[in-house]
């Protein structure tokens, strides 16, 4: 009897795709914070990243090939506007709080959507874990590590979480469209939302050749590559398994920020990340074929 071929490589492909997606997002965001923030600020960085991401995905997917109904057009506007505001809020948060912690706080958005769409008692366990994690990050006193986060930065991260939740709600209305179609159009709307903010803040500095080149690279690394890798993973994984794997994003972000930006976290902050990740993993693992609340790398 001939031995059966090993399924290990096929099993590893989606895991490596998700790991590659969150790593690319972390690398792109870390690079943006290090190289673009000093030149054009968080607002200009958002404009460059979202604007170039939209151009890249328009070139890849050419969404004009598919018809768009009037009702879908309204949904695309809402979806894209929240996507743009989410990116802007997240980058504004990165000005004053560490990358990994901003991601952990932002995860409150998809967790809230997932829990609110369920009525099972078990989901309150994940709510408790998330609340415990977030309570360690809120600037309401001294944490276990003896430090607090900038209140304004936390508010921006919470705004990003709110926008991520709305982005998921509006995105579900476009679930019948091809993913490339909806994402390309959504990013185009997002670009129209954030470009005026970036131009008002950074002005002509956005047109410097070096800044434009860095913006294009950041867009490719933190948007085009992660989205492509996520599509590879989603074709091979149940939505629940994808949700579990994507929950590694706060830890990956914190580790990359430690190595690339020198952002050291206290014990309580690492504990907060672990609690939020635990809530996300538990929520995804116990989901019963309800729509996934954390599909895609949003920020």
One Martini backbone bead per residue (centre of mass of N, CA, C, O) as a GRO file, in nm:
protein
  299
    1UNK     BB    1   0.094   0.038   0.025
    2UNK     BB    2   0.071   0.356  -0.038
    3UNK     BB    3   0.149   0.641   0.083
    4UNK     BB    4   0.015   0.913   0.202
    5UNK     BB    5   0.004   1.227   0.158
    6UNK     BB    6   0.091   1.501   0.303
    7UNK     BB    7  -0.098   1.773   0.477
    8UNK     BB    8   0.089   1.989   0.594
    9UNK     BB    9   0.128   2.203   0.371
   10UNK     BB   10  -0.179   2.270   0.344
   11UNK     BB   11  -0.206   2.361   0.646
   12UNK     BB   12   0.016   2.593   0.640
   13UNK     BB   13  -0.078   2.803   0.436
   14UNK     BB   14  -0.292   2.969   0.601
   15UNK     BB   15  -0.107   3.037   0.838
   16UNK     BB   16   0.112   3.185   0.672
   17UNK     BB   17  -0.080   3.393   0.551
   18UNK     BB   18  -0.166   3.529   0.816
   19UNK     BB   19   0.114   3.590   0.923
   20UNK     BB   20   0.194   3.762   0.677
   21UNK     BB   21  -0.027   3.976   0.706
   22UNK     BB   22   0.040   4.082   0.999
   23UNK     BB   23   0.336   4.142   0.939
   24UNK     BB   24   0.303   4.343   0.708
   25UNK     BB   25   0.134   4.543   0.865
   26UNK     BB   26   0.346   4.595   1.087
   27UNK     BB   27   0.574   4.693   0.905
   28UNK     BB   28   0.425   4.927   0.765
   29UNK     BB   29   0.347   5.082   1.026
   30UNK     BB   30   0.629   5.115   1.147
   31UNK     BB   31   0.748   5.269   0.909
   32UNK     BB   32   0.550   5.502   0.912
   33UNK     BB   33   0.616   5.603   1.201
   34UNK     BB   34   0.925   5.646   1.148
   35UNK     BB   35   0.923   5.804   0.848
   36UNK     BB   36   0.640   5.978   0.810
   37UNK     BB   37   0.561   6.135   1.062
   38UNK     BB   38   0.794   6.352   1.057
   39UNK     BB   39   0.704   6.467   0.766
   40UNK     BB   40   0.344   6.438   0.768
   41UNK     BB   41   0.218   6.288   0.972
   42UNK     BB   42  -0.066   6.116   1.037
   43UNK     BB   43  -0.240   6.244   0.816
   44UNK     BB   44  -0.046   6.212   0.574
   45UNK     BB   45  -0.006   5.907   0.603
   46UNK     BB   46  -0.297   5.826   0.556
   47UNK     BB   47  -0.326   5.945   0.274
   48UNK     BB   48  -0.103   5.775   0.141
   49UNK     BB   49  -0.194   5.492   0.214
   50UNK     BB   50  -0.489   5.503   0.108
   51UNK     BB   51  -0.439   5.618  -0.174
   52UNK     BB   52  -0.243   5.395  -0.279
   53UNK     BB   53  -0.424   5.154  -0.216
   54UNK     BB   54  -0.648   5.231  -0.410
   55UNK     BB   55  -0.478   5.228  -0.669
   56UNK     BB   56  -0.383   4.934  -0.650
   57UNK     BB   57  -0.673   4.800  -0.640
   58UNK     BB   58  -0.779   4.921  -0.901
   59UNK     BB   59  -0.562   4.783  -1.081
   60UNK     BB   60  -0.624   4.487  -0.996
   61UNK     BB   61  -0.966   4.479  -1.006
   62UNK     BB   62  -1.140   4.661  -1.175
   63UNK     BB   63  -1.453   4.748  -1.072
   64UNK     BB   64  -1.592   4.849  -1.346
   65UNK     BB   65  -1.672   4.553  -1.449
   66UNK     BB   66  -1.896   4.589  -1.234
   67UNK     BB   67  -2.196   4.624  -1.131
   68UNK     BB   68  -2.388   4.892  -0.951
   69UNK     BB   69  -2.609   4.942  -0.731
   70UNK     BB   70  -2.760   5.186  -0.559
   71UNK     BB   71  -2.759   5.044  -0.281
   72UNK     BB   72  -2.456   4.967  -0.295
   73UNK     BB   73  -2.342   5.252  -0.313
   74UNK     BB   74  -2.426   5.340  -0.030
   75UNK     BB   75  -2.269   5.116   0.118
   76UNK     BB   76  -1.988   5.199   0.013
   77UNK     BB   77  -1.978   5.475   0.145
   78UNK     BB   78  -1.996   5.379   0.438
   79UNK     BB   79  -1.763   5.179   0.430
   80UNK     BB   80  -1.540   5.382   0.336
   81UNK     BB   81  -1.567   5.599   0.555
   82UNK     BB   82  -1.498   5.414   0.797
   83UNK     BB   83  -1.223   5.328   0.689
   84UNK     BB   84  -1.093   5.607   0.688
   85UNK     BB   85  -1.145   5.680   0.991
   86UNK     BB   86  -0.995   5.439   1.107
   87UNK     BB   87  -0.714   5.507   0.999
   88UNK     BB   88  -0.692   5.790   1.118
   89UNK     BB   89  -0.735   5.716   1.418
   90UNK     BB   90  -0.502   5.515   1.442
   91UNK     BB   91  -0.269   5.711   1.362
   92UNK     BB   92  -0.330   5.914   1.589
   93UNK     BB   93  -0.269   5.714   1.820
   94UNK     BB   94   0.040   5.656   1.739
   95UNK     BB   95   0.166   5.922   1.847
   96UNK     BB   96   0.122   5.822   2.187
   97UNK     BB   97   0.097   5.507   2.138
   98UNK     BB   98   0.151   5.195   2.117
   99UNK     BB   99   0.095   4.975   1.872
  100UNK     BB  100  -0.007   4.719   2.026
  101UNK     BB  101  -0.220   4.877   2.199
  102UNK     BB  102  -0.389   4.992   1.969
  103UNK     BB  103  -0.478   4.717   1.863
  104UNK     BB  104  -0.612   4.611   2.119
  105UNK     BB  105  -0.826   4.834   2.136
  106UNK     BB  106  -0.945   4.796   1.846
  107UNK     BB  107  -1.067   4.502   1.904
  108UNK     BB  108  -1.333   4.599   2.038
  109UNK     BB  109  -1.506   4.623   1.787
  110UNK     BB  110  -1.537   4.325   1.680
  111UNK     BB  111  -1.622   4.210   1.954
  112UNK     BB  112  -1.886   4.367   1.984
  113UNK     BB  113  -2.023   4.260   1.730
  114UNK     BB  114  -2.014   3.959   1.802
  115UNK     BB  115  -2.174   3.977   2.071
  116UNK     BB  116  -2.431   4.135   1.966
  117UNK     BB  117  -2.499   3.878   1.764
  118UNK     BB  118  -2.538   3.740   2.045
  119UNK     BB  119  -2.714   3.524   2.319
  120UNK     BB  120  -2.485   3.391   2.476
  121UNK     BB  121  -2.337   3.334   2.778
  122UNK     BB  122  -2.040   3.280   2.687
  123UNK     BB  123  -1.981   3.571   2.572
  124UNK     BB  124  -1.936   3.705   2.857
  125UNK     BB  125  -1.652   3.599   2.893
  126UNK     BB  126  -1.523   3.768   2.663
  127UNK     BB  127  -1.604   4.037   2.775
  128UNK     BB  128  -1.446   4.015   3.041
  129UNK     BB  129  -1.168   3.991   2.914
  130UNK     BB  130  -1.172   4.257   2.755
  131UNK     BB  131  -1.225   4.446   2.995
  132UNK     BB  132  -0.975   4.366   3.154
  133UNK     BB  133  -0.772   4.457   2.941
  134UNK     BB  134  -0.869   4.754   2.904
  135UNK     BB  135  -0.838   4.842   3.206
  136UNK     BB  136  -0.514   4.836   3.183
  137UNK     BB  137  -0.516   5.090   2.958
  138UNK     BB  138  -0.661   5.291   3.102
  139UNK     BB  139  -0.631   5.638   3.217
  140UNK     BB  140  -0.715   5.570   3.568
  141UNK     BB  141  -0.420   5.495   3.658
  142UNK     BB  142  -0.216   5.275   3.805
  143UNK     BB  143  -0.061   5.016   3.699
  144UNK     BB  144   0.132   4.743   3.740
  145UNK     BB  145   0.373   4.909   3.581
  146UNK     BB  146   0.341   5.230   3.651
  147UNK     BB  147   0.155   5.313   3.395
  148UNK     BB  148   0.021   5.534   3.146
  149UNK     BB  149  -0.185   5.650   2.904
  150UNK     BB  150  -0.272   5.853   2.668
  151UNK     BB  151  -0.585   5.978   2.645
  152UNK     BB  152  -0.596   6.067   2.348
  153UNK     BB  153  -0.490   5.803   2.225
  154UNK     BB  154  -0.719   5.626   2.336
  155UNK     BB  155  -0.952   5.773   2.196
  156UNK     BB  156  -0.855   5.711   1.911
  157UNK     BB  157  -0.864   5.402   1.942
  158UNK     BB  158  -1.169   5.392   2.007
  159UNK     BB  159  -1.254   5.516   1.740
  160UNK     BB  160  -1.137   5.287   1.569
  161UNK     BB  161  -1.314   5.066   1.692
  162UNK     BB  162  -1.584   5.185   1.606
  163UNK     BB  163  -1.520   5.185   1.301
  164UNK     BB  164  -1.473   4.881   1.276
  165UNK     BB  165  -1.757   4.798   1.352
  166UNK     BB  166  -1.900   4.956   1.122
  167UNK     BB  167  -1.742   4.827   0.889
  168UNK     BB  168  -1.868   4.548   0.934
  169UNK     BB  169  -2.163   4.618   0.905
  170UNK     BB  170  -2.138   4.741   0.616
  171UNK     BB  171  -1.990   4.497   0.484
  172UNK     BB  172  -2.230   4.292   0.500
  173UNK     BB  173  -2.395   4.445   0.271
  174UNK     BB  174  -2.144   4.337   0.059
  175UNK     BB  175  -2.128   4.012   0.053
  176UNK     BB  176  -2.232   3.970  -0.260
  177UNK     BB  177  -1.969   4.074  -0.338
  178UNK     BB  178  -1.677   4.101  -0.452
  179UNK     BB  179  -1.404   4.162  -0.270
  180UNK     BB  180  -1.247   4.340  -0.475
  181UNK     BB  181  -1.477   4.532  -0.532
  182UNK     BB  182  -1.540   4.646  -0.244
  183UNK     BB  183  -1.249   4.728  -0.156
  184UNK     BB  184  -1.176   4.921  -0.386
  185UNK     BB  185  -1.417   5.116  -0.342
  186UNK     BB  186  -1.377   5.170  -0.040
  187UNK     BB  187  -1.090   5.294  -0.064
  188UNK     BB  188  -1.175   5.528  -0.245
  189UNK     BB  189  -1.354   5.664  -0.037
  190UNK     BB  190  -1.142   5.684   0.186
  191UNK     BB  191  -0.957   5.875   0.028
  192UNK     BB  192  -1.165   6.111   0.010
  193UNK     BB  193  -1.166   6.153   0.323
  194UNK     BB  194  -0.836   6.183   0.392
  195UNK     BB  195  -0.698   6.376   0.193
  196UNK     BB  196  -0.785   6.657   0.301
  197UNK     BB  197  -0.646   6.619   0.576
  198UNK     BB  198  -0.356   6.577   0.472
  199UNK     BB  199  -0.330   6.841   0.310
  200UNK     BB  200  -0.393   7.041   0.543
  201UNK     BB  201  -0.140   6.946   0.712
  202UNK     BB  202   0.110   6.898   0.483
  203UNK     BB  203   0.083   6.959   0.193
  204UNK     BB  204   0.363   6.970  -0.013
  205UNK     BB  205   0.509   6.733   0.139
  206UNK     BB  206   0.356   6.501  -0.018
  207UNK     BB  207   0.536   6.562  -0.301
  208UNK     BB  208   0.778   6.435  -0.218
  209UNK     BB  209   0.951   6.184  -0.352
  210UNK     BB  210   1.024   6.027  -0.090
  211UNK     BB  211   0.737   6.025   0.027
  212UNK     BB  212   0.593   5.883  -0.207
  213UNK     BB  213   0.760   5.623  -0.198
  214UNK     BB  214   0.694   5.545   0.093
  215UNK     BB  215   0.386   5.541   0.058
  216UNK     BB  216   0.379   5.313  -0.150
  217UNK     BB  217   0.519   5.097   0.025
  218UNK     BB  218   0.322   5.103   0.262
  219UNK     BB  219   0.072   5.024   0.099
  220UNK     BB  220   0.174   4.750  -0.001
  221UNK     BB  221   0.246   4.622   0.281
  222UNK     BB  222  -0.037   4.718   0.449
  223UNK     BB  223  -0.249   4.615   0.206
  224UNK     BB  224  -0.204   4.441  -0.051
  225UNK     BB  225  -0.069   4.197   0.085
  226UNK     BB  226  -0.271   4.125   0.313
  227UNK     BB  227  -0.523   4.090   0.135
  228UNK     BB  228  -0.411   3.861  -0.040
  229UNK     BB  229  -0.349   3.662   0.196
  230UNK     BB  230  -0.637   3.645   0.308
  231UNK     BB  231  -0.765   3.515   0.060
  232UNK     BB  232  -0.604   3.257   0.079
  233UNK     BB  233  -0.708   3.174   0.363
  234UNK     BB  234  -1.027   3.189   0.317
  235UNK     BB  235  -1.026   2.947   0.105
  236UNK     BB  236  -0.909   2.732   0.355
  237UNK     BB  237  -1.102   2.858   0.580
  238UNK     BB  238  -1.282   2.902   0.829
  239UNK     BB  239  -1.394   3.179   0.984
  240UNK     BB  240  -1.318   3.093   1.272
  241UNK     BB  241  -1.020   3.025   1.218
  242UNK     BB  242  -0.944   3.303   1.115
  243UNK     BB  243  -1.015   3.457   1.376
  244UNK     BB  244  -0.802   3.320   1.548
  245UNK     BB  245  -0.546   3.396   1.384
  246UNK     BB  246  -0.592   3.715   1.382
  247UNK     BB  247  -0.545   3.742   1.702
  248UNK     BB  248  -0.222   3.789   1.676
  249UNK     BB  249  -0.181   4.093   1.606
  250UNK     BB  250  -0.103   4.237   1.875
  251UNK     BB  251   0.159   4.072   1.925
  252UNK     BB  252   0.302   4.132   1.660
  253UNK     BB  253   0.301   4.438   1.690
  254UNK     BB  254   0.461   4.449   1.957
  255UNK     BB  255   0.718   4.304   1.854
  256UNK     BB  256   0.782   4.496   1.620
  257UNK     BB  257   0.795   4.755   1.793
  258UNK     BB  258   1.027   4.662   1.966
  259UNK     BB  259   1.238   4.616   1.727
  260UNK     BB  260   1.178   4.895   1.547
  261UNK     BB  261   1.084   5.124   1.794
  262UNK     BB  262   1.132   5.063   2.105
  263UNK     BB  263   0.856   4.946   2.235
  264UNK     BB  264   0.804   4.915   2.567
  265UNK     BB  265   0.641   4.696   2.786
  266UNK     BB  266   0.457   4.615   3.036
  267UNK     BB  267   0.316   4.372   3.208
  268UNK     BB  268   0.021   4.483   3.194
  269UNK     BB  269   0.023   4.519   2.884
  270UNK     BB  270   0.070   4.224   2.808
  271UNK     BB  271  -0.180   4.124   2.959
  272UNK     BB  272  -0.385   4.282   2.795
  273UNK     BB  273  -0.324   4.147   2.526
  274UNK     BB  274  -0.390   3.858   2.620
  275UNK     BB  275  -0.689   3.912   2.692
  276UNK     BB  276  -0.784   4.009   2.414
  277UNK     BB  277  -0.696   3.757   2.260
  278UNK     BB  278  -0.869   3.560   2.424
  279UNK     BB  279  -1.140   3.684   2.343
  280UNK     BB  280  -1.107   3.646   2.037
  281UNK     BB  281  -1.062   3.341   2.032
  282UNK     BB  282  -1.321   3.258   2.183
  283UNK     BB  283  -1.524   3.388   1.992
  284UNK     BB  284  -1.433   3.229   1.738
  285UNK     BB  285  -1.446   2.931   1.852
  286UNK     BB  286  -1.776   2.967   1.941
  287UNK     BB  287  -1.880   3.004   1.679
  288UNK     BB  288  -2.208   2.961   1.487
  289UNK     BB  289  -2.208   3.062   1.183
  290UNK     BB  290  -2.159   3.342   1.214
  291UNK     BB  291  -2.063   3.626   1.121
  292UNK     BB  292  -1.772   3.755   1.084
  293UNK     BB  293  -1.603   4.017   1.282
  294UNK     BB  294  -1.271   3.976   1.177
  295UNK     BB  295  -1.237   4.032   0.877
  296UNK     BB  296  -0.950   4.134   0.836
  297UNK     BB  297  -0.721   4.387   0.791
  298UNK     BB  298  -0.793   4.710   0.879
  299UNK     BB  299  -0.526   4.896   0.958
   0.00000   0.00000   0.00000
